[in-house]
Amino acid sequence: MLALLISMTSCGKNDNKTAVPVTPSNLVVTANVSIDGSGVVAFSATADNAVTYDYDFGNGNYMTAPTGKINYTYSTPGNNTYTVTVTAKSKDALVITKSVQVVISVANNPVWADEFNTNGAPDQAKWGYDLGTGDNGWGNQEKQYYTNRTQNVEVSNGTLKITAMKEAHQGSAYTSTRMLTKGKFSFKYGRVEARAKLPIGGGTWPAIWMLGDNVSTIGWPACGEIDIMEHNGNNLNKIYGTMHYPGRSGGNADGGTTMITNAATEFHKYAVDWTPAFIKVYVDDQLFFTYVNTAASPFNNNFFVILNFAMGGAFGGAIDPAYTSSTFEVDYVRVYKN
């Protein structure tokens, strides 16, 4: 009887043994890349003991696929290589990862572009100008007088050059240029890319941005503002991407920043992807800010493009007393429709 009791007790203890956590294994990732220039890739991941899969698409975007299968669209035009990392998770939250490289070809067919390849004044069929000072209603306590003179704006050797100079002109201490496609080109949803080298000097404030076509009727910030790139020369290499709209504008705007290197000595690509669902801002194809778009926001109407180089003001800040001139150089601006 005693031996039987000991045997039964031992069996009971074995029945209550704690389960051992399981780690996923044998992770396999495949990528079926579309060859039609759409940028669509069909990903599939499988692993033993996995219950969900997290994808890092190599461009700053992430998604979760419970089944391991997901379609993703890359939107950067041209031929680009991305390292995609998949993390498979078990029910015990243990993981295994694997990376694959994909080469994506996206059709390079902008609906509007300026390559700045013709020497002289910018193409008047594409660009107009805001002239004067901020007293015209679009200033931020800036110190420059905007002109369309060749001293301040010209195309030469394949790039647009906007130069801000220290000079007395029409009551202002500096001159520069603000050029825009208003009344000539506007669009709703798509991708904007500009390759640019930024000016240097305390107080410089170059920008690549967009305003709603209806700014003249409903005003700002009701029209919405999409800042693709802003740079403050007092904070060299810090790039700003910002959305302005009612309730979030000026110093309370909705945006993000990223640090790069050689902003004023090398060209970098600044871009925005704009859809009814989101607005994403990139530098050199690296995502650094996402705005969640909604039907109630002003970002569902046509917008036009602006290039300008301001001095000082609410964002530019203190101007270096030794500043004389610097140039904002743009290689191209391209607009792709979704």
DRENDO-162643 format. One record per residue: x, y, z of N, C-alpha, C in turn. Coordinates in steps of 0.05 Angstrom, whole numbers, padded with zeros to 5 digits, always signed. Example, Ala and Ser with C-alpha at 12.3 -4.5 7.8 and 13.67 -1.06 7.14 Angstrom:
# DRENDO-162643
+00264-00114+00156+00246-00090+00156+00264-00066+00156/+00257-00045+00142+00273-00021+00143+00258+00001+00157/
# end
This chain:
# DRENDO-162643
+00016-00024+00000+00000+00000+00000+00017+00025+00000/+00038+00025+00016+00056+00049+00018+00069+00054-00009/+00078+00032-00022+00091+00035-00048+00072+00046-00069/+00047+00037-00068+00027+00047-00087+00021+00076-00083/+00020+00086-00058+00015+00114-00052+00037+00131-00062/+00062+00123-00059+00085+00138-00068+00085+00141-00099/+00077+00118-00112+00076+00118-00141+00055+00138-00151/+00031+00138-00139+00010+00156-00147+00017+00185-00143/+00030+00191-00121+00039+00219-00115+00059+00229-00136/+00077+00211-00143+00098+00218-00163+00085+00225-00190/+00065+00209-00198+00051+00214-00223+00036+00241-00223/+00025+00248-00201+00011+00273-00198+00030+00297-00202/+00054+00296-00192+00073+00317-00195+00081+00321-00224/+00085+00299-00239+00092+00300-00267+00071+00313-00284/+00045+00309-00277+00023+00320-00292+00022+00350-00290/+00033+00363-00269+00032+00391-00265+00058+00406-00274/+00075+00392-00289+00100+00404-00298+00095+00428-00316/+00109+00451-00311+00107+00476-00326+00116+00472-00355/+00100+00482-00375+00108+00480-00403+00132+00496-00409/+00150+00486-00426+00174+00500-00434+00168+00520-00456/+00176+00546-00454+00171+00566-00475+00184+00556-00501/+00170+00562-00523+00178+00553-00549+00188+00577-00566/+00212+00574-00578+00223+00594-00595+00217+00587-00624/+00209+00606-00641+00205+00600-00670+00231+00590-00683/+00228+00575-00703+00252+00565-00718+00245+00562-00747/+00266+00558-00763+00263+00553-00792+00248+00576-00806/+00256+00600-00800+00244+00624-00813+00252+00626-00842/+00233+00627-00860+00238+00630-00889+00222+00654-00899/+00236+00672-00913+00224+00697-00923+00227+00697-00953/+00205+00702-00968+00207+00705-00997+00195+00732-01005/+00204+00743-01027+00194+00768-01037+00190+00766-01067/+00165+00771-01075+00158+00770-01103+00155+00799-01113/+00175+00810-01127+00176+00838-01135+00162+00842-01161/+00143+00861-01162+00130+00867-01187+00150+00879-01207/+00146+00873-01233+00165+00883-01253+00151+00905-01270/+00127+00914-01261+00113+00934-01278+00118+00963-01270/+00138+00967-01251+00145+00994-01243+00127+01005-01221/+00109+00988-01211+00090+00998-01190+00103+00999-01163/+00125+00985-01158+00137+00984-01132+00125+00964-01113/+00106+00948-01122+00091+00929-01105+00108+00903-01101/+00110+00895-01076+00124+00870-01069+00106+00853-01052/+00103+00827-01060+00087+00808-01044+00107+00793-01026/+00106+00798-01000+00123+00784-00981+00109+00760-00969/+00124+00739-00963+00113+00716-00949+00134+00706-00929/+00126+00701-00905+00144+00691-00884+00131+00667-00870/+00147+00646-00866+00137+00623-00851+00158+00614-00831/+00149+00604-00808+00168+00594-00788+00153+00575-00770/+00167+00555-00760+00155+00537-00741+00150+00551-00715/+00126+00546-00703+00119+00557-00676+00115+00587-00676/+00111+00600-00699+00106+00629-00700+00077+00634-00702/+00068+00656-00688+00040+00663-00689+00036+00691-00702/+00057+00706-00706+00055+00732-00719+00083+00740-00730/+00083+00759-00749+00107+00768-00762+00108+00798-00764/+00130+00810-00756+00134+00839-00758+00154+00845-00781/+00146+00863-00798+00163+00870-00821+00175+00898-00818/+00201+00900-00822+00215+00926-00825+00223+00927-00854/+00210+00946-00869+00214+00947-00898+00240+00960-00907/+00256+00969-00889+00282+00981-00896+00281+01010-00904/+00258+01023-00902+00255+01051-00909+00242+01067-00887/+00242+01056-00862+00230+01070-00840+00201+01062-00835/+00190+01045-00851+00162+01036-00847+00161+01008-00837/+00141+01003-00820+00138+00977-00806+00109+00968-00808/+00105+00942-00810+00078+00930-00809+00079+00903-00796/+00055+00895-00785+00053+00868-00774+00034+00851-00791/+00042+00826-00796+00026+00808-00813+00022+00782-00797/-00002+00778-00785-00007+00754-00769-00002+00728-00785/-00009+00729-00811-00005+00704-00827+00022+00702-00840/+00038+00724-00838+00064+00724-00851+00064+00734-00879/+00039+00737-00891+00037+00747-00918+00028+00776-00918/+00041+00793-00935+00033+00821-00937+00043+00833-00963/+00028+00851-00974+00036+00866-00998+00044+00894-00989/+00067+00903-01000+00076+00930-00993+00085+00944-01018/+00079+00971-01019+00086+00987-01043+00108+01007-01036/+00130+01004-01049+00152+01024-01047+00146+01046-01068/+00150+01072-01059+00142+01094-01076+00165+01111-01086/+00189+01106-01077+00212+01123-01086+00219+01115-01114/+00217+01134-01133+00223+01128-01161+00252+01120-01165/+00256+01104-01187+00283+01095-01194+00288+01067-01183/+00313+01058-01185+00322+01032-01176+00334+01035-01148/+00323+01022-01129+00333+01024-01101+00334+00996-01088/+00353+00992-01071+00357+00967-01056+00349+00972-01027/+00333+00954-01016+00324+00956-00988+00330+00930-00974/+00338+00932-00949+00342+00908-00932+00317+00905-00915/+00302+00884-00920+00277+00879-00906+00282+00858-00883/+00275+00865-00859+00279+00847-00836+00252+00838-00825/+00249+00812-00822+00225+00800-00812+00230+00787-00785/+00213+00793-00766+00215+00782-00739+00191+00764-00734/+00196+00738-00730+00174+00719-00725+00173+00716-00694/+00148+00716-00684+00143+00714-00655+00126+00690-00648/+00133+00677-00626+00117+00655-00616+00097+00665-00597/+00079+00648-00588+00059+00655-00568+00071+00663-00542/+00096+00655-00537+00110+00661-00513+00127+00687-00516/+00124+00701-00539+00138+00726-00545+00168+00722-00550/+00176+00697-00555+00203+00692-00564+00205+00697-00594/+00228+00705-00604+00230+00714-00631+00254+00702-00646/+00252+00703-00672+00274+00697-00690+00272+00717-00713/+00294+00726-00724+00294+00746-00745+00310+00737-00769/+00303+00748-00792+00317+00742-00816+00315+00766-00835/+00336+00773-00850+00336+00796-00868+00341+00786-00896/+00328+00800-00915+00332+00795-00943+00334+00822-00957/+00348+00822-00980+00350+00847-00995+00332+00845-01020/+00318+00867-01025+00301+00869-01049+00309+00893-01065/+00309+00890-01092+00315+00911-01110+00289+00920-01123/+00282+00945-01119+00256+00955-01128+00259+00975-01150/+00244+00972-01172+00244+00991-01193+00217+01005-01195/+00216+01031-01190+00192+01046-01190+00193+01065-01215/+00172+01065-01231+00172+01081-01255+00177+01110-01249/+00195+01121-01265+00204+01149-01261+00189+01167-01280/+00164+01173-01274+00148+01189-01292+00133+01211-01277/+00147+01232-01270+00134+01254-01255+00113+01268-01272/+00092+01277-01259+00071+01292-01273+00080+01321-01276/+00099+01330-01260+00110+01357-01262+00138+01356-01252/+00156+01371-01264+00184+01371-01255+00198+01396-01266/+00218+01404-01251+00237+01424-01262+00265+01413-01255/+00280+01408-01276+00307+01397-01273+00328+01419-01271/+00320+01444-01276+00338+01467-01275+00363+01463-01293/+00358+01456-01318+00380+01451-01337+00385+01473-01357/+00367+01494-01357+00370+01516-01376+00380+01541-01361/+00403+01550-01369+00415+01573-01355+00398+01598-01358/+00398+01615-01337+00384+01640-01338+00363+01642-01316/+00342+01656-01321+00320+01659-01301+00305+01632-01300/+00293+01625-01277+00276+01601-01275+00253+01603-01295/+00244+01580-01304+00223+01577-01324+00197+01592-01315/+00190+01613-01329+00167+01629-01320+00141+01615-01325/+00141+01594-01341+00117+01578-01344+00111+01560-01320/+00132+01557-01303+00129+01540-01280+00130+01555-01253/+00143+01578-01253+00148+01592-01228+00139+01621-01229/+00127+01630-01208+00123+01658-01203+00137+01667-01178/+00132+01691-01168+00147+01701-01145+00129+01716-01126/+00135+01714-01100+00125+01733-01080+00147+01754-01077/+00139+01779-01081+00159+01801-01080+00153+01819-01056/+00174+01830-01044+00171+01848-01022+00179+01836-00996/+00167+01846-00975+00173+01838-00947+00149+01824-00935/+00153+01815-00910+00131+01802-00896+00108+01820-00890/+00110+01845-00895+00088+01864-00891+00065+01857-00910/+00071+01841-00931+00050+01833-00950+00031+01812-00939/+00036+01803-00914+00018+01784-00901+00028+01756-00899/+00052+01751-00910+00063+01723-00908+00090+01723-00894/+00096+01742-00877+00122+01743-00864+00121+01731-00836/+00144+01726-00825+00148+01716-00798+00169+01733-00784/+00167+01759-00786+00187+01777-00775+00214+01773-00789/+00213+01764-00814+00238+01759-00829+00250+01786-00837/+00276+01785-00844+00291+01809-00848+00297+01815-00878/+00289+01797-00896+00297+01800-00924+00275+01814-00940/+00283+01824-00963+00265+01834-00983+00266+01814-01007/+00244+01802-01014+00244+01782-01036+00243+01796-01063/+00261+01788-01081+00263+01798-01108+00263+01775-01128/+00262+01782-01153+00266+01762-01175+00290+01770-01191/+00309+01786-01179+00333+01795-01193+00352+01771-01197/+00368+01773-01218+00388+01752-01222+00408+01750-01200/+00412+01772-01185+00431+01771-01163+00421+01752-01141/+00394+01748-01140+00382+01732-01119+00373+01704-01129/+00367+01702-01155+00358+01676-01165+00366+01673-01194/+00378+01650-01200+00385+01643-01227+00389+01613-01229/+00388+01603-01254+00395+01575-01260+00421+01575-01275/+00440+01559-01265+00466+01557-01278+00478+01530-01272/+00492+01518-01292+00506+01493-01288+00489+01471-01276/+00464+01470-01284+00446+01448-01277+00432+01450-01250/+00434+01474-01236+00420+01477-01211+00408+01505-01209/+00387+01506-01193+00375+01531-01185+00391+01542-01162/+00397+01568-01162+00412+01580-01141+00396+01605-01130/+00387+01603-01105+00375+01625-01091+00395+01636-01071/+00403+01661-01074+00424+01673-01057+00412+01695-01040/+00416+01693-01015+00408+01714-00996+00433+01731-00989/+00431+01757-00995+00453+01775-00991+00448+01796-00970/+00469+01804-00957+00467+01826-00938+00471+01852-00954/+00449+01867-00958+00450+01892-00972+00425+01908-00966/+00428+01934-00965+00405+01952-00961+00389+01953-00986/+00363+01946-00984+00346+01946-01008+00317+01951-00999/+00305+01972-01009+00277+01978-01004+00270+01977-00974/+00289+01987-00958+00284+01988-00929+00291+01963-00914/+00300+01942-00927+00308+01917-00914+00338+01915-00914/+00349+01898-00896+00378+01895-00894+00388+01871-00910/+00370+01855-00921+00378+01831-00936+00359+01828-00960/+00369+01814-00981+00352+01807-01003+00353+01777-01008/+00332+01766-01020+00331+01738-01026+00308+01733-01046/+00300+01708-01049+00278+01701-01068+00259+01681-01055/+00234+01685-01062+00213+01665-01056+00197+01660-01082/+00200+01635-01092+00187+01627-01117+00167+01605-01112/+00145+01605-01129+00123+01587-01123+00108+01580-01149/+00094+01557-01148+00080+01548-01172+00050+01556-01171/+00043+01573-01152+00015+01581-01150+00004+01593-01176/-00019+01584-01184-00031+01593-01209-00020+01580-01234/+00001+01564-01231+00014+01551-01254+00013+01520-01251/+00016+01510-01226+00014+01481-01222+00006+01476-01193/-00013+01458-01189-00020+01448-01163-00030+01420-01166/-00032+01405-01144-00039+01377-01145-00050+01368-01118/-00064+01345-01118-00073+01332-01094-00064+01304-01092/-00049+01297-01071-00038+01271-01066-00015+01264-01085/+00006+01252-01075+00028+01244-01091+00054+01245-01076/+00076+01246-01090+00102+01247-01078+00117+01271-01090/+00130+01286-01073+00147+01309-01081+00176+01302-01073/+00194+01305-01091+00222+01302-01085+00238+01326-01094/+00257+01334-01078+00275+01356-01086+00303+01349-01075/+00323+01352-01093+00350+01347-01085+00364+01374-01081/+00374+01379-01057+00383+01406-01051+00408+01406-01033/+00423+01428-01036+00445+01434-01017+00439+01460-01003/+00440+01460-00977+00429+01482-00962+00450+01504-00957/+00441+01528-00952+00459+01550-00946+00471+01547-00918/+00491+01563-00913+00504+01562-00886+00504+01590-00874/+00503+01591-00848+00505+01617-00834+00482+01620-00814/+00489+01632-00791+00469+01637-00771+00447+01655-00781/+00422+01646-00777+00399+01662-00786+00388+01654-00813/+00402+01637-00828+00392+01628-00854+00369+01609-00850/+00349+01610-00868+00324+01594-00865+00314+01586-00892/+00326+01565-00905+00316+01555-00930+00292+01536-00926/+00274+01534-00945+00251+01517-00942+00242+01506-00969/+00232+01481-00969+00218+01469-00991+00191+01461-00979/+00169+01473-00990+00144+01469-00976+00120+01473-00995/+00095+01470-00984+00071+01472-01000+00049+01486-00984/+00032+01500-00998+00008+01513-00987-00016+01504-01002/-00039+01504-00989-00064+01498-01002-00072+01519-01022/-00082+01510-01045-00090+01529-01066-00110+01550-01057/-00125+01544-01036-00146+01562-01027-00136+01582-01006/-00110+01585-01004-00099+01604-00984-00110+01632-00988/-00114+01640-01013-00123+01668-01018-00152+01673-01009/-00167+01651-01006-00196+01654-00999-00201+01648-00970/-00188+01627-00959-00194+01620-00931-00171+01627-00912/-00148+01634-00923-00125+01642-00906-00110+01619-00894/-00090+01627-00879-00072+01608-00865-00078+01609-00835/-00078+01587-00821-00071+01560-00829-00094+01542-00839/-00117+01555-00843-00140+01539-00852-00134+01524-00878/-00117+01536-00895-00111+01524-00921-00092+01500-00918/-00078+01498-00896-00059+01477-00892-00031+01484-00903/-00011+01474-00890+00017+01478-00899+00033+01453-00894/+00047+01443-00915+00064+01420-00913+00093+01428-00917/+00108+01427-00896+00137+01434-00898+00153+01409-00902/+00164+01406-00926+00179+01382-00933+00207+01384-00921/+00218+01408-00921+00245+01413-00910+00247+01441-00900/+00255+01445-00876+00264+01471-00865+00290+01467-00850/+00307+01487-00852+00333+01485-00839+00340+01512-00826/+00349+01511-00802+00357+01535-00787+00387+01535-00786/+00400+01556-00798+00429+01557-00798+00442+01558-00771/+00427+01565-00750+00437+01565-00723+00437+01537-00711/+00424+01518-00725+00424+01490-00716+00432+01472-00740/+00457+01475-00748+00467+01462-00773+00461+01432-00773/+00450+01422-00796+00445+01394-00801+00419+01383-00788/+00404+01400-00775+00378+01391-00763+00356+01398-00783/+00342+01377-00793+00322+01380-00814+00294+01378-00801/+00277+01396-00809+00249+01397-00798+00230+01389-00820/+00210+01372-00813+00187+01366-00830+00162+01372-00813/+00144+01389-00823+00123+01400-00806+00097+01403-00821/+00074+01398-00807+00048+01404-00817+00035+01427-00800/+00024+01446-00814+00010+01468-00801-00020+01467-00809/-00038+01469-00790-00066+01468-00795-00080+01480-00771/-00106+01485-00772-00120+01498-00750-00116+01482-00724/-00108+01496-00703-00103+01483-00677-00074+01474-00674/-00059+01471-00696-00031+01462-00695-00016+01478-00716/-00008+01502-00709+00007+01519-00728+00027+01536-00714/+00045+01548-00730+00066+01565-00718+00083+01549-00699/+00087+01559-00675+00104+01546-00655+00091+01521-00643/+00065+01516-00650+00050+01493-00640+00045+01473-00662/+00060+01474-00684+00055+01458-00707+00062+01428-00701/+00053+01411-00719+00056+01382-00716+00078+01372-00734/+00101+01364-00723+00123+01356-00740+00144+01340-00726/+00166+01335-00740+00188+01320-00730+00214+01331-00741/+00237+01321-00730+00263+01329-00739+00281+01305-00742/+00303+01309-00757+00323+01289-00760+00350+01303-00764/+00371+01290-00755+00398+01301-00759+00411+01286-00783/+00424+01302-00800+00439+01291-00822+00468+01302-00821/+00484+01295-00840+00511+01306-00841+00515+01321-00867/+00531+01342-00867+00539+01356-00891+00515+01369-00906/+00496+01379-00891+00472+01391-00904+00480+01414-00922/+00501+01429-00914+00508+01453-00929+00531+01449-00949/+00542+01424-00950+00564+01419-00968+00559+01397-00988/+00537+01382-00983+00530+01361-01002+00500+01362-01008/+00492+01351-01031+00464+01349-01038+00450+01326-01023/+00426+01330-01014+00410+01310-01002+00382+01310-01015/+00368+01287-01014+00342+01286-01025+00321+01289-01003/+00303+01309-01007+00282+01315-00988+00255+01307-01001/+00238+01293-00988+00214+01282-01001+00191+01280-00982/+00167+01280-00994+00142+01275-00978+00125+01257-00995/+00112+01237-00981+00091+01221-00993+00065+01230-00980/+00046+01236-00997+00020+01248-00988-00003+01232-00999/-00019+01221-00981-00043+01205-00988-00066+01214-00971/-00090+01203-00976-00113+01209-00958-00109+01198-00930/-00091+01179-00927-00087+01166-00901-00064+01178-00885/-00043+01189-00898-00020+01198-00884-00004+01217-00901/+00015+01232-00887+00035+01248-00900+00061+01240-00887/+00080+01230-00903+00106+01220-00892+00129+01236-00904/+00147+01244-00886+00169+01262-00894+00196+01246-00891/+00212+01249-00912+00237+01234-00913+00261+01252-00919/+00285+01243-00911+00310+01254-00920+00326+01230-00930/+00335+01231-00955+00351+01209-00967+00337+01182-00964/+00310+01183-00968+00293+01160-00967+00289+01148-00939/+00298+01162-00919+00295+01153-00891+00271+01168-00879/+00251+01154-00871+00227+01166-00859+00233+01178-00832/+00225+01203-00826+00229+01214-00800+00205+01227-00787/+00183+01230-00803+00158+01240-00791+00134+01231-00807/+00113+01222-00792+00088+01214-00805+00065+01229-00792/+00049+01241-00809+00024+01254-00800+00001+01237-00810/-00017+01231-00791-00041+01215-00798-00062+01234-00810/-00068+01231-00835-00087+01248-00849-00115+01239-00843/-00134+01257-00842-00162+01251-00838-00179+01267-00858/-00204+01259-00861-00222+01273-00879-00227+01302-00870/-00224+01307-00844-00230+01333-00833-00206+01352-00835/-00183+01343-00843-00159+01360-00844-00160+01376-00870/-00143+01397-00872-00142+01412-00897-00124+01399-00919/-00113+01376-00912-00094+01363-00931-00108+01344-00950/-00131+01353-00961-00146+01337-00980-00155+01355-01003/-00139+01376-01008-00144+01394-01030-00119+01398-01046/-00120+01412-01068-00096+01418-01084-00077+01436-01069/-00051+01431-01072-00030+01447-01060-00010+01455-01082/+00004+01478-01078+00025+01486-01096+00051+01486-01081/+00073+01487-01097+00101+01484-01086+00114+01511-01083/+00130+01514-01061+00145+01538-01056+00174+01531-01050/+00192+01547-01061+00221+01547-01053+00228+01575-01044/+00239+01577-01020+00247+01604-01011+00271+01602-00992/+00283+01625-00989+00307+01628-00971+00303+01653-00955/+00294+01650-00930+00289+01673-00912+00314+01678-00895/+00314+01701-00882+00335+01709-00863+00322+01717-00837/+00331+01705-00815+00322+01712-00789+00293+01704-00784/+00279+01721-00769+00250+01716-00764+00245+01696-00742/+00220+01688-00740+00211+01671-00718+00225+01644-00717/+00233+01633-00740+00246+01608-00741+00276+01611-00746/+00284+01629-00763+00312+01632-00770+00329+01642-00746/+00317+01659-00730+00331+01669-00706+00352+01689-00712/+00371+01691-00694+00392+01712-00695+00409+01708-00720/+00414+01730-00734+00431+01729-00758+00460+01736-00750/+00478+01719-00759+00507+01724-00753+00515+01751-00764/+00526+01769-00747+00534+01796-00757+00554+01795-00779/+00569+01773-00781+00589+01770-00802+00578+01759-00828/+00552+01753-00829+00540+01741-00853+00541+01762-00876/+00548+01752-00900+00547+01769-00923+00530+01757-00945/+00533+01731-00951+00516+01718-00971+00520+01688-00969/+00499+01673-00978+00501+01644-00980+00480+01636-01000/+00482+01611-01010+00465+01602-01032+00451+01576-01025/+00425+01576-01030+00408+01552-01029+00407+01540-01057/+00418+01516-01061+00421+01505-01087+00403+01481-01091/+00387+01480-01112+00368+01459-01117+00374+01446-01144/+00378+01420-01143+00384+01405-01168+00359+01399-01184/+00337+01392-01170+00312+01387-01184+00289+01387-01164/+00265+01390-01175+00240+01386-01160+00222+01369-01178/+00211+01347-01167+00195+01328-01182+00170+01321-01167/+00148+01320-01181+00122+01313-01168+00111+01288-01183/+00105+01267-01167+00094+01242-01177+00066+01239-01166/+00047+01231-01182+00020+01227-01173+00017+01198-01163/+00000+01194-01142-00006+01167-01132-00026+01154-01152/
# end
